[in-house]
């Protein structure tokens, strides 16, 4: 890890409450924390050699490997003139992303300059469930997405190499039937084949430790480079995950197959979380092969595996045709969005509710939940200058209720929470990152003052080309008045969770993880923060909570030390907790050959 030079001061400031001064001019941040290296990447599972092999992927939700970025704070330019500007530090100062100008979605509350400093952030987020970010797409498309397009005669052209699959003559539909387990199950007593038959998973369990309900390993013949795993999601007594061309539901208690759903083509995207009724909308490729587009939406009841409506998202044209689709659910609406296009559909029956604008500022992604938040890109006179904005939109019409415009060249990165609204933004080229909160009526609430700490939110949600996933982050959580974020942990040392006051952006308290452990906020559990405490080579992981007042974490489940090495080997892991059961799932399954591929452990469940 790069150590900061001692002559570079830490910290950054928060803008004044815009209501406190008539100019609306915010206060630029203080001098920065110097650049730091990203967290050490996790070694990915091996894949068969071939033209699509990738460099090592980082662990669950870590940003793709890029040049290191400044810590919470960064070199600044000179400040805009205003009565509240501070004197520049060693690097000067620069206005932030909060300058609110009237936009096409409605009048802004007023011009607020200033932004908080940033923790480290290499540019591109990794997938939900991690893995191969360009799975199923040839290297030339990757090069085109990164470096530009080859234009011939005014049109866009790609040379596409096939993967051995032929385009289908007809499109089959998703079919569900009797449970058809795609993985072998060890129910913890050594009777299954998740491990050796003579090896009882609970044999070394000590008093007070959680029991292992079951362990699954892969039994699916996957493509050469493996496949990403979507989920897990817990709905009632069922835990669900998706991979390749299927969705599967398993019993939380014993891991037995509850239902199996075959998909006609590869699963390519899902909404981050199911709706309140347990239904989920997924995206399936429209064909096999490299030319496939992620355009086929399918509603699925995760409790039963029964399929509902099916809908095709209109394909983009020109540059927008390269954009992948991302999904979000809010109330009775599911949105599908990508660069240059956005659509809203009824969750109940799939009918069209709205289509995004075809000119002006166009939403390219949504964050769902109790509110529907849109991130939009606006046209500028120079393509090098980017202009983005966020809006709360009516889920039934897509019309904005308010709009908050970021400063030029700041991009919406993630939405850590929709209610309260906490947003991560970045400048990719400058490798700058900021976190800020917005009020219920679209005004700047605060910016997060990170101080000297380094932070490492783990953001999945699926790698997309030109589109963007706004949700899928671990390491962060929020309640009405507090934002919680985990610090980065150096190897062999404990990290901490820092609580920030959303009304001021200032830290309220910090709570340290157990010695030499890392704890990761997953979500709120009532008034408490739900945490995963990681496993080490000789210590089991666990589930804990933090009180809203801080203090020591309270363990809900302490996983067995005897199986810590298994728990610690799930690559790019995803987590789910419900009904007293904690599930850890591999984010990607791949191996160097078919035999090893089918020996990959994919999911494990713990309970009292």
N, C-alpha and C positions, 0 to 999 in steps of 0.2 A: 504494500500500500504506500502510495506517495505521502511523505510526511510534509506538512505545511511549513514553509519557511517562517522563521520566528519573527521576521519583520513585517508580516502581513497581518493586519488586525482583523478580528472576527466580528461577526454580528451584522445586523441590519435593522433598520427602523421601520415603524409602521406609519402609514399616512394618518394625518389627523382626521377626526370625524368630520366629514364634509359639512355637516350641519353647524359646525362650530365657527366657520369663517366664511364670509360671503364670497370670497374668490373661488372657493371650491378647489383650490390648489393643494394637492397632497404633498407630503414630505417624502423626498427620495430616500432610499435606504442608506444606511451607514456603510462604511468600507467593508469589503468582503472577506469571507473565509477563502483561502487560496484553493486552487484546483486540487482535486483528490481523485484517486483511481477508483473505478467501480468495484463492487464486491467481487471477490474471487469467483469465477464461474464454476458451476457444477459440471462434472464430467458427464457427457450425454451417453445414452446407451449406444452400443455399436450398431452400425448398419452395414449391409453388404456394400462392397466397393462398387462404384459406378459414377457416371457423370454428374449425378445429383448429390454426391456426398457433400456435407457441410462442415464448416468449422464447428468447434465445440459450442454448444448452447449453454447459456447460464441456467441457474436453477429457476424454480417456479416464479414466473412473473418478472424476473430481473430483466432490465433493458438489454437489448442486443449489444454485443461488444462493440464499442466505439471508442473514440478518443476520450480520455477522462474529462470530466466537467467540473466546474467550480463547485464548492460546497454551498452551504446555505448562505448566499451572498456571492458577489461576483464583481469583476472589474466594471466600472461604470464610465459613462460618458459624462459630459458636462450637463448640469441640470437646466431644466426650463426656468426662465425667470418667474419669480413668484415670491410673495412675502414669507412663505414657509420653507423655502429651500434652505438646506443646511450647507455649510461650507464643504466643498468636495474633499474627500479623503485622498489617499495615495493614488487611487485610480479615477478620481472624479466621480460624477454621479450622472444618472440617466433617468428619464421619466419611465414609469412602468406601464403595465397593460391596462390601467384602470381609467384612462382618459375617456369619458363617455360623451360621444357626439351623437346627434340625431341620426338614426339609421332607418332603413326601409321598413323595419318592423314596428316603428313607433318612436316617440320622443324619449330621449334619454333624460334621466334625472338631473344631469349637470356634469361639467367636466371635472373629473377627479384625477389628478396626476399622481404618480408615485406607485411603486410596487414593492412587495417584499423581496428579500434576497432569496437565493435558491440553494437547495441542496444539490448534490451531484445528480446529473441526468444525462447519460448517453442517449443518442437521439431516438432510436426506434424501439417501441415496446415489443415484448415477446408475446407468443400466443397464449390463449386460454388453454391451459393444459400443455403449453409449451410446445416443444418439438420443432419439426421442420417448418420454417416459416413460409416456404414456397412449395409446400407439398403438392405433388402432382403437376407442377408447372416447370417447363424446361428452363435451362440456364439462360437462354436468350431472352425470355420474358423477364427474368430477374434483372438482366443487364438493362433491358429497356425501361423497367420500372425505376431503376436507380439512375441511369445515365441519360435517359432521353429516348426519343423515338426515331426510328429510321423512316423517313417520309419519301415516298416515290410518287411522282405525279400528283402531288397534293393529297395523297391518301396515306394512311398508316399501314405499315406492312410488318409482319413478323414471319420469320421462318420457324415453323413449329416442328419439333421432333416428337414422334409418338412414343408411348410407353408400352406398346404391345397390345393395347386395347383398341378394338375397332368401335367406330361410332355405331350405336344401336339403330336398328331399323324402326323399332317402336319403343316407347317409353313405358316400362312397367311401373306400377304404383307400389307404394309401401304396403306391406302385408304383415298383419300380426296374427299370431296363432297361439298354440299351446306353448308353455315355457320350453325353450330350447337352449339350454345353457351354453354360452360360448366360452365358458371358462370352467376349470375344475375347481372344486371347493374342498378345503380342509376346514372342518368345523371345530378345530382346536383340540381334538382328542386323538389326532394321529390317524383317523380312519379315512380321511380324504387324501388326495394327492397333491395338495398345495405344498406339502413338504414330505419328507420320507415317512413311511407308514409307522416306523417305530418311534418317531419323534412327536411327542405330545406338546403342542404349542404352550399349554398352560402348566406343563410339568414343573417349570422353574418359578412359577408365580409365588410371590411372597405375600404375607398378610398385608392387607391394605392396598394391594395393587389391583388394577382393573383386570378383568379377564379378557381373553381374546375370543371374540364370537366366531370368527372365521377368517380365512385367508384365501384369496382367489389367485389363480395364475392364468395366463393367457392360453386360449385354445383356438385362436383364429389365425388362419393363414392370411398374412398381411402382404401388401406390396413390398417391393425390395427395400424401400426406405422406411418402412414401418408406417405408423399412423398416430395422429394426435388423439387424445382422450378428452372428451367433453364431460363436464360434471366434476365430482358427484353431486347429486341433488337428493335430499331426503324429503319424501312426501309420505306422511303417516308412517307406516311400518315398512316402507319400501325405499331402497336406495337405488338410484338410477345413474347410469353412465352411458355415454355413446362413444362408438369408435368405428371408424371405417364405414361399413355399410349396415350398421345395426344400432339399435338402442336396446338396452337390457335392464330389467328391474329385478332386484334381489331382495330377499327377506333380510331385514336388519338383524334379526335374532340369530339366524343360522346360515345365511348366505345362499339359501336355496333359490333356484330360479323361479321368479313369480310370473314373468312374461318376457317375451322376446319379439322384437319388431325388426323385420328385414326391410332394408331400404333399397330402392332401385339402383341408386348410385351413391357415391361417397357423401357422407355427412360433412358439410363444409362450414356451418356456423350454427349458433343457437342463441336465444336470448340468455342473458347472464343468469337469470333466476326465473323459476316458474311463477305463474300467476297465483293469486290467492286460492283458487279452486284446484290447484295442483296440475294445471295444464301448462304445456310448454310449446312454443313455436320454434321449429328447427328449420334450417336451410339445407337443401340437398342439391348436389350438382345436377344440371339438366341432362348430362350425358356422361359417358366414360371418356377417358383420354385427356390430353392436354388442352383441348379447346373447350372443355367444360366450363360452364358459368354457374355461379352459385345463385340461382334464381328461383328454385322451387321451394315454396314454403309449405310446411306441413304441421298441423296442430296435432299434438299427442297428449293424451291423458296419462300422466306419469304414474298414477295409482294403478291403472289397469293395462296400459299399453295400447289402448284403443285409439285408432286414428280418427281425426275429425276432418275439417275442411282442408283442401289443398289449393294453393294459389301460386301463379307464376308472376314474379316481379318483372316489370318491363325491363328489357335489356337496354343498357346505355349505348350511346353512339359516340364515335370518335374517341377522344381521350378518356371520357367517362366510362367507356366500355371496359376499360382495364380495371375499374374500381371493384373491389369486393364488397359484398353486402354485409352489413351488420344489423342486428336486431335488438329491440328493446320492448318491454311490456310495461304499460302504465294503465291501471284500471281495466277498461274493456277495449283497450287499443294496443295493437302491436305495430311497431314501426319497422320499416326496412329502408335503409339509407346507404348511400355511397357518394362518391364525388359527383356532384352535379345533379343528383336526384334523391328524392325522399318520398315515402309513401306511408300512409296510415291505413290500417285495416281493422275491422271489427274482430276482436278476439272470439266472439261468439260464433260468427258465421263466415268470416273472411271477406265480407263485402268492403268495397272501397269507402274510406271515410274522408281522406284528403290526399292531395298530391302537392308536393312542395313547389315553390316558385320556379319558373324556368328562366328568370332573369333577375338581376340584382343579387342580393345576398341569398345564397342557397344553402340550406342545411345539408350537412354531409354525415351527421351522426346524431344519435339521441341517447340520453341516459334515462332509464325508466325507474319505476317504483311508485311512491306516493305522489310524485310529480313527474311531469315529462319535460325534460330539458333538452333543447336543441343547440348544437354547435354549428355555426354557419360560416362560410367563406364569402367574402364580398369582393367585387371587382375593383381593381385599381388601375391607374394609368400606366403603371410599370409592373410587369410580372414579377420583378425582384422584390417588390414591396407587397407584403401580405397584410390583409385586413380581416380579422375574424371577430365574431360576436357570439354571445350566448343569449338564449331567450327561454323563458318558461312559456310553453305553448299549451293551448287547449287540446287535450287528447282527442276530442271529438271532431275538431275542425282543423287543427294544425296552426291556427292563428296565434300569434304571440300575445301574451299578456303584458310583457315588458321585454326590453332588450338592453343588454349591457355590452357596449363596444370596447374591445381591448385596444391598447395602443398598437400602432403599426408594427408589423413583423413579430408580434406575439401570437402564438397558436394555442388553442385549447388542447390540452394534452389528455387529462383525465378528469372525471367528475368523481371525487372521493365520496361525496354524499349529496343526495338531491334535496333532502329536507332534514336539517338545514343544508343550504347549498354551499359546498366547499369545492373549489375548482383548482386544478393544477394546470399551469400554463408554462410554455417554454419558448425560447428562441433557439431553434435547432442549430443553426450555423455557429452562433456564439456560445452554445452549450450553457444556456442560462435557464434556470427553473424557478418558479415562484408558486406559492400557494396562497389563495385568498378566499374570503367568505363573502357572500352576497346576501342581502336581506330578502325578505319575502316579496318585496315590491321592486326588486332589481337594482338596489343601490349598494355601493361598496360598504360592507360591514366591517371588515378588518383584513389585515394581511398577517400572515403567520411569521412571528419573529423566532427564527430557529437558533440564534446564538451560535455557539461554537460547535454544537453537535453536528454529526453527519447522519443523514437519514436515508433509508433505503426501502421505500414502498415497493412491494412486489406486485407488479401489475401484469395480469394476463389479459384475457378477453379476446385472444385470437389475433395473430398477425394478419394484417390486411394490406393489400396493395392500393395505395392512394386513398383508401377510406380510413376510418379510425374507430377503434373500440374505445368508448369513454368509460366503461365500467370494468370490473373484474380485478380490483386491487385488494391485496392483503397488506397488513402492516399499518392500516389506517382504520379509524372508526370515528363516529361523531354522534353526540346527542344534541339536545336543543341549544346548549350554551358552551359546549366543550368539544374540541377536536383532539383526537388522540393519534399520535404517530410514533412508530418505533424507530429507535436509533439503530445505526449500523453497528454491528459487533465485530471487533477484531477477533481473529482465531484464538480460541481458548479463553476469551473474556466474556463476561455477561453484557448484554445490551440493556436498554431501558425503554420504557414507554413514557413519553412526555405529553402532558395535558396542556392544551392551549385554550385560553379564554377567547371564544369567538367574537366577543364584543370589542376586545382590545388587540387580539393577536398575540398577547404576551403569555409566556408559560406560567402555569399555575402550580404544577408539581411534577415530579418525575418519580417513577417506580422502577426499581432495578429487578432484573430477572434473577432467578437462582444462580448460584456461582457457576461460572463457565457455561451458562446456557443462554439461549436466545428465545425470547418470547415475541409472538407476532399477533397483534390484534386481528381478529377475523370479522367481528361485527359487534353490535350491542346485544346484550342478553338482559332484557329489562333495563334497569338503571345501570348495570355493570357492563364493563368491557369484556367480551369473550376473547380468550387468548389460546393460542397453541404454543406450548413450551416444547422446543424441539428435542429430539432424541440425540444421544451421542453414542459412541461405540459401546459404552458400558452402562448407560443410564437411559431408561425408557422415557419417551416423551410424555405429554399429558395435556389435559384441558384445564384451564384455570380462568378465574375472573378477577378483574380489578374493580374495586369500589370507585364511585365517582369522586371520592375524596382522596384516592391514592392508597398508599400503604403497600404491604406485601401481597403478592398474588395468592388467591385462595384456590387450592387444587380441587377440581371436581373429579377428575380421573387421573390417576398416576399409572401410566402404562408399565408393563413388566420390564424389568431390566434384562431378563433372560431373552427377550426377543427384540432388544434395542437395535441390534444390527440389521434385522429385517426391516424394522420401521424406518431406519435411517437410509435404506437403499432405494426408496421410491423416488424415481427421477422426476423432477419438475412437478412435485407433488401438489395435489389439490386436496382440500379438506371440507368436511361437512359434519355438523353436529346437530342432533335432534333426537328427541325421545330418550335422552340419557345415553345415546350411542355416538361414538366418534368414528368417522370413516376417513381413512387416508387412501388416496388413489394416485396411481402413477399418471403423469401428464402426457406421457408418450410411451408407446411400445415399439421397440425395434431391436433387432439383434443381428449378428453376423451371418446366421443361417436359420433355416426353418426350425431345426431342432431346438436351438437356444431361444428362438423367438417364442416358442410355446412353453418355455420354462420361466418366462418373465412373470414375476409377481405383480399383479395389477391393482389389488384392492385388499384392505385389511380393516376389520372393525373391532372396536373395544367398547366395553361397558362394565358396569359394576357387577 
